[in-house]
């Protein structure tokens, strides 16, 4: 009888021990599970926070892959970034706005001429608003027809405008320049840019002469009809104005100017 009770007692002890071990095991598993879930929740929150912060950063990638942070840059720094190809600029063409970089400029004049390049640049206030524009002079290897590109800033963005090789000739530091028609025989004179928009710019023909291949027969000085002598006097004074300075287009000069 005693032996039977001893066996039953041992069985109960073993059963209790097994239950205790089982409870400990279950508690350990539950703790591990909650720990994993907490970690997962923490990681998810960090990812969402990182995503939300990135979404608030309003940057426009340039063609070089670097973000355009021009809203935090000075006017000179913006021009410098564009000229060095570190960020893009806007180019209106065919009724739409394209985004290009400085390396795309030569192809705007002749995409088939591998020798076309930016040779020089100048800095001048073309429209008299107290803010400078940058003018790029683009020609082929033999100095063949190219033209100029005007870079103008507006709202911390840079816009580029194409001109032909008969505009912005003999540019002066006051922004005035010589111009002529494509043939050079029907119109020639002195002009200035008076206004920029996102789509283009306005040229004011201040003093000029018109005619045919036989010669000039009509003259305008300061928007009024004039004699040939009066016109030639204005031309003489224009020639005596200080020329805008042109610099070889290279990184050293760009870094020096900006």
URDAZI-V682220 format. One line per field, one symbol per residue. ss: DSSP state (A for helix, B for strand, O for the rest). phi: phi as a letter, one per 40 degrees, with the letter a starting at -180 (. if undefined). burial: # if it has 24 or more other ideal C-beta (glycine too) atoms within 12 Angstrom, else .. A space follows every 10 residues. Layout:
ss->???
phi->???
burial->???
//
This chain:
ss->OAAAAAAAAA AAAAAAAAAA AAAAAAAAAA AAAAAAAAAA AAAAAAAAAA AAAAAAOOOB BOOOOOBBOA AAOOAAAAAA AAAOOOOOBB BBBOOBBBBB OAAAAAAAAO OOOOOOBBBB BBBBOOOOOO OOBBBBBBBO OOOOOOBBBB BBBBOOBBBB BBBOOOOOBO OBOOOOBBBB OOOOOOBBBB BBBBBBOOOO BBBBBBBBBB BBOOBBBBBB BOOBBBOAAA AAAAAAAAAA OOBOOBBBOO AAAAAAAO
phi->.ccccccccc cccccccccc cccccccccc cccccccccc cccccccccc ccccccccbb ccccgcccbc cbbcdcccdc ccccgcacbc bcafgbbbbb bccccdccca ccccccacca abbaccbgcg bcbbbbbbac ccgcdaibbc bbcafgbbbb bcbccbbfcf cbccgcacaa cdcgbbaaib aacbabbcci abbbccbabb ibccicbabb bfgbdacccc cccccccccc cccccbbdca cccccccb
burial->.......... .......... .......... .......... .......... .......... .#.....#.# ....#.#### ########## ##.......# ##.######. .....##### #######... #########. .....##### ####.##### ###.###### ##..###### ......#### ###..#.... #.#######. .....#..## #......... #..##..#.. ...#.##.#. ...#..##
//
